[in-house]
Each structure stands twice: as structure tokens, then as C-alpha cells.
Amino acid sequence: MADRPYTLLSCAMSLDGYIGTALDERLLLSNAADLDRVEGVRARCDAILVGAATIRCDDPRLTLRSPTARRDREAEGLSPTPTKVTLTRGGDLDPGASFFATGDTEKLVYCDSAGVARTRTRLGHVSTVVDGGHPLEVRCVGEDLAGRGVQRLLVEGGGTVHTQFLTADLADELQLVVAPFFVGDPAGRRFVGTGRFPWHPGRRARLVETRPIGDVVLMRYALSDRFEEEEGR
């Protein structure tokens, strides 16, 4: 077994690289056809990971809407919905959020060591709280998920989480959707933040697909040698 899952980053952003505004409301970037595509991607993954800020801002369900997709997973001996995963420093999450309240599947909360006791008190009745180290380390999260049988991990953001996986060189594939409008909000949320990235002009991501989906464009990039192996399955 690999020491971490195959890790696919998925994001929709505006033409100027924003995934949200400074307001506490969801910015709709994808269209219906692209959301159907994402549903298919989710169905082929063992776990879906989002950051705590995404849960607070967007209240995602992270479940599969399609009865066919759920039945196909059950026929393979899998849960109807992939395992849900989030990262948090101190457990400041609402136990009634859709992440916890929807879907008959395991919910894993990886927490900074310093906040584990507090997080278990707050969220232990709706999830499994796991010590993610101090500071919380996404490499340790990936290793723990692999130990739990997760072979394919879908990371859906937000920007801080994408930045953590990219700067740690733990992403194998990027599926990036660009919506046809600008945000232009200096205080808005970006696809990635600042960090010591292993990617630079001399190490270019490889574009493997470009596809218009209605009024948005999907671009798929291979970020590691594991991409070809995964595509061949």
C-alpha cells in the first residue's frame, strides 16, 4: 500500500483566480453540467477533504446526489458516500453543519494536537477526531488516511488547504475550472495563498486535458508521475 492516497485537487475559480469574496456567502462558480461532472469524480474517490473554513462559509454536504452512483458504490462494497474529511486547528465547527449531519458515512476531523481534547468534546459525538500533529501536518493526514484504506483522495479546498497540499508536494492531479467572470476583491479568497511552492517555471505542471463545459472551462494537470498509473486503472 502507498504511504499516501492518490491526491486529486479540485477547484473552481474566477478568471482572476478567486474562489470567494470577503462576504460570508457562497460564490457560485460552476454550472449545472460541471457539478454533474464533479459528482462523477466524487463517486470514484474513497474520501473527500475540505478545510474548516469551507465548512463554515459554504456548508457543503459532500454527498452524492445520484442514486445510481450510490448504488454502484454499494455494489462494490463501498459506503454510499465517500468518507468526509476536514482539517481544523481548534475544532471551531458547528456539529450541526451539513458536513456532519448529512450522509451515512464516516466523518474524520484531523485536529492540531493542542486542540484535540476540546475538539473531541465539541465534535466527538458526530465524528472521529484524529490527532494531526502539532502543527497540523497534511503529510501525516495523508499517511493516516492511507492506513485507513483510502486510496484515492479528493481535495476540494479551500485555498488554505490547496496551498498546504501544493507546498508539501502532495498533489498528483489538479482539476481546475475557470468561470467566465472577474471578482476583483482584494479581500476575497484565492485559489492558493502564499507559500514555499515546489512548483516554479523550471518545473511545469503537464496539461493533459482542456474541455469547455457550457460557459466554464476545465483544465486537468498532471502534477506527479502517479498520474499515468492512476489513469491506467
Backbone torsions as a table, in degrees:
resi	resn	phi	psi	omega
1	MET	NA	137.4	178.4
2	ALA	-64.5	155.1	-177.3
3	ASP	-77.1	-6.1	173.6
4	ARG	-153.9	159.1	179.4
5	PRO	-70.7	159.1	164.8
6	TYR	-61.7	125.5	-169.8
7	THR	-117.1	118.8	-177.3
8	LEU	-111.8	120.1	175.9
9	LEU	-92.2	132.5	-179.8
10	SER	-127.1	130.2	-177.4
11	CYS	-152.9	144.9	169.1
12	ALA	-115.7	133.9	-177.9
13	MET	-140.3	164.6	176.0
14	SER	-77.0	174.1	179.1
15	LEU	-60.1	-28.4	179.6
16	ASP	-101.5	20.5	167.6
17	GLY	86.5	16.1	-179.3
18	TYR	-96.4	144.5	173.9
19	ILE	-111.4	-5.5	179.4
20	GLY	-171.5	162.0	176.4
21	THR	-95.6	-177.9	178.2
22	ALA	-76.7	-10.8	-179.3
23	LEU	-80.1	153.0	179.1
24	ASP	-83.3	61.7	177.4
25	GLU	-148.1	152.8	-176.2
26	ARG	-76.3	134.7	175.5
27	LEU	-94.8	116.4	-177.4
28	LEU	-80.4	113.1	-175.6
29	LEU	-109.9	-38.9	-179.6
30	SER	-85.5	163.9	171.6
31	ASN	-107.8	178.7	-174.6
32	ALA	-61.4	-40.5	-178.6
33	ALA	-65.6	-38.6	179.4
34	ASP	-70.6	-35.7	177.0
35	LEU	-62.9	-35.5	175.0
36	ASP	-64.4	-39.1	177.1
37	ARG	-62.0	-45.5	179.6
38	VAL	-61.3	-36.0	176.9
39	GLU	-57.1	-42.8	178.9
40	GLY	-66.3	-37.1	177.4
41	VAL	-65.2	-45.8	178.8
42	ARG	-58.1	-41.5	-175.8
43	ALA	-62.9	-23.9	-178.3
44	ARG	-94.3	5.3	-178.4
45	CYS	-108.2	154.9	178.4
46	ASP	-86.9	-25.3	-178.1
47	ALA	-152.8	150.9	177.0
48	ILE	-122.7	129.4	-176.3
49	LEU	-118.3	132.8	171.0
50	VAL	-135.3	158.4	177.4
51	GLY	-81.0	165.5	-179.7
52	ALA	-61.9	-36.1	-180.0
53	ALA	-63.4	-36.0	177.7
54	THR	-65.3	-39.4	177.4
55	ILE	-63.5	-42.7	-178.8
56	ARG	-69.4	-39.8	-174.8
57	CYS	-83.6	-42.5	-171.2
58	ASP	-106.4	-16.8	-177.4
59	ASP	47.7	55.0	-177.5
60	PRO	-72.5	146.6	176.3
61	ARG	-83.6	-36.2	-178.9
62	LEU	56.4	36.5	176.5
63	THR	-112.6	167.5	176.5
64	LEU	-93.4	126.2	-179.7
65	ARG	-79.3	-29.0	-172.8
66	SER	-79.5	120.0	175.5
67	PRO	-60.4	-33.3	179.8
68	THR	-65.5	-43.6	179.1
69	ALA	-62.5	-40.4	179.6
70	ARG	-66.7	-41.8	179.6
71	ARG	-64.9	-40.7	179.8
72	ASP	-61.9	-40.0	178.6
73	ARG	-66.8	-43.0	-179.9
74	GLU	-63.5	-35.8	179.1
75	ALA	-64.5	-25.0	177.6
76	GLU	-92.2	8.5	179.3
77	GLY	80.2	17.9	-179.3
78	LEU	-101.4	163.8	174.1
79	SER	-68.1	152.7	-178.9
80	PRO	-58.8	-28.5	179.5
81	THR	-128.1	140.3	176.9
82	PRO	-57.1	153.7	175.5
83	THR	-56.4	139.1	177.6
84	LYS	-97.8	137.5	-176.7
85	VAL	-133.6	138.7	172.0
86	THR	-139.1	162.3	179.4
87	LEU	-120.1	136.6	179.4
88	THR	-150.9	146.4	176.0
89	ARG	-79.8	-46.5	-172.7
90	GLY	-125.9	6.3	176.3
91	GLY	78.4	22.8	-178.9
92	ASP	-79.8	71.2	-178.8
93	LEU	-133.7	150.0	179.0
94	ASP	-81.8	119.4	178.8
95	PRO	-63.8	-14.0	176.9
96	GLY	-92.4	2.6	179.0
97	ALA	-61.6	153.7	-177.5
98	SER	-58.0	-32.3	177.4
99	PHE	-52.1	-42.0	-178.2
100	PHE	-90.5	-33.7	-168.9
101	ALA	-86.7	-14.9	-177.0
102	THR	-115.9	149.3	174.9
103	GLY	86.0	128.9	179.2
104	ASP	-89.7	73.0	-178.3
105	THR	-149.1	166.6	-179.3
106	GLU	-71.9	140.7	174.3
107	LYS	-116.9	122.2	-179.0
108	LEU	-112.0	129.4	177.8
109	VAL	-116.8	112.1	176.4
110	TYR	-93.0	126.4	-170.1
111	CYS	-127.9	148.1	171.0
112	ASP	-57.6	139.9	-176.9
113	SER	-50.8	-37.6	-176.2
114	ALA	-66.7	-20.5	-177.3
115	GLY	-110.5	8.3	-174.4
116	VAL	-61.4	-48.8	-177.1
117	ALA	-60.1	-46.0	179.9
118	ARG	-64.1	-40.8	-179.1
119	THR	-67.9	-38.3	178.1
120	ARG	-65.7	-35.1	176.6
121	THR	-64.8	-40.4	-175.2
122	ARG	-81.6	-38.9	-170.2
123	LEU	-123.0	-1.0	-175.2
124	GLY	-63.2	-23.8	-179.8
125	HIS	-82.4	-11.1	-179.8
126	VAL	-120.7	0.9	-177.0
127	SER	-160.6	171.3	170.4
128	THR	-99.3	118.2	-178.1
129	VAL	-94.9	125.9	-174.9
130	VAL	-118.8	135.6	176.1
131	ASP	-70.1	115.8	-177.5
132	GLY	-98.8	10.7	179.1
133	GLY	94.0	171.6	179.2
134	HIS	-133.9	111.0	-2.4
135	PRO	-72.9	165.0	178.5
136	LEU	-56.3	128.5	-172.0
137	GLU	-122.0	119.6	-176.4
138	VAL	-66.5	-27.1	176.7
139	ARG	-63.7	-40.4	177.4
140	CYS	-66.3	-36.1	177.4
141	VAL	-61.7	-47.0	179.4
142	GLY	-61.2	-41.4	179.1
143	GLU	-64.7	-40.6	179.5
144	ASP	-67.4	-39.9	178.4
145	LEU	-63.6	-40.7	177.5
146	ALA	-60.4	-40.4	177.7
147	GLY	-64.5	-22.3	177.7
148	ARG	-91.6	5.2	176.4
149	GLY	93.8	7.2	178.7
150	VAL	-78.9	116.0	-179.5
151	GLN	-101.8	-24.8	-177.1
152	ARG	-134.6	115.7	-175.6
153	LEU	-113.0	128.8	175.9
154	LEU	-104.4	119.8	179.1
155	VAL	-104.4	116.4	-175.7
156	GLU	-106.6	16.0	173.4
157	GLY	104.5	-168.5	3.8
158	GLY	-83.6	-151.5	-172.6
159	GLY	-59.0	-40.0	-180.0
160	THR	-63.5	-42.5	-179.2
161	VAL	-67.5	-44.6	176.6
162	HIS	-57.8	-41.9	179.1
163	THR	-61.5	-41.9	-179.4
164	GLN	-61.8	-44.3	-178.9
165	PHE	-69.5	-38.4	-178.9
166	LEU	-71.1	-43.4	-178.9
167	THR	-69.0	-26.4	176.6
168	ALA	-86.0	-0.5	-179.9
169	ASP	58.2	46.0	-177.1
170	LEU	-114.3	13.2	-180.0
171	ALA	-106.0	136.4	180.0
172	ASP	-103.2	-24.4	-176.2
173	GLU	-151.7	145.0	174.6
174	LEU	-124.5	126.7	171.7
175	GLN	-112.2	107.3	-172.8
176	LEU	-115.4	122.1	178.5
177	VAL	-106.4	132.8	-179.8
178	VAL	-112.1	123.2	179.1
179	ALA	-90.8	149.9	-170.2
180	PRO	-86.6	53.0	174.3
181	PHE	-156.0	164.3	179.0
182	PHE	-104.7	153.0	176.2
183	VAL	-108.0	-52.3	174.1
184	GLY	62.5	32.1	-179.6
185	ASP	-106.0	107.0	-177.3
186	PRO	-56.8	-25.6	-179.5
187	ALA	-94.8	2.7	-178.5
188	GLY	-73.8	171.8	-179.4
189	ARG	-90.7	135.1	-177.2
190	ARG	-101.8	162.7	176.7
191	PHE	-58.2	-48.0	174.6
192	VAL	-135.6	155.5	177.8
193	GLY	-102.9	-157.6	-179.7
194	THR	-86.2	153.0	179.0
195	GLY	172.7	173.0	179.1
196	ARG	-88.3	85.6	-173.8
197	PHE	-77.6	139.6	173.5
198	PRO	-76.2	-9.4	-178.1
199	TRP	-94.4	136.4	-177.0
200	HIS	-154.7	172.5	-177.2
201	PRO	-55.0	-26.9	179.5
202	GLY	-82.4	-10.3	179.4
203	ARG	-128.7	87.9	-171.3
204	ARG	-90.8	136.1	171.2
205	ALA	-64.5	148.7	-176.5
206	ARG	-100.3	119.1	178.6
207	LEU	-75.4	122.1	-177.5
208	VAL	-113.2	-13.6	178.7
209	GLU	-160.6	139.8	169.2
210	THR	-131.4	127.4	-175.1
211	ARG	-144.9	122.3	171.9
212	PRO	-73.0	136.4	176.0
213	ILE	-128.3	93.0	-173.1
214	GLY	63.6	-124.5	-177.2
215	ASP	-96.2	7.6	175.6
216	VAL	-113.6	165.3	179.2
217	VAL	-125.1	129.7	174.6
218	LEU	-95.8	130.8	172.3
219	MET	-123.3	124.6	178.0
220	ARG	-107.3	131.2	-179.4
221	TYR	-122.6	136.8	169.9
222	ALA	-86.8	127.7	-178.0
223	LEU	-111.8	-6.9	179.1
224	SER	-152.1	170.7	178.7
225	ASP	-69.9	-13.5	-179.4
226	ARG	-73.4	-13.9	-176.9
227	PHE	-59.6	-48.3	-178.0
228	GLU	-61.9	-40.9	179.2
229	GLU	-61.6	-42.8	-179.3
230	GLU	-67.8	-40.2	179.2
231	GLU	-64.5	-27.9	-178.3
232	GLY	-79.6	-7.6	-178.6
233	ARG	-75.8	NA	NA
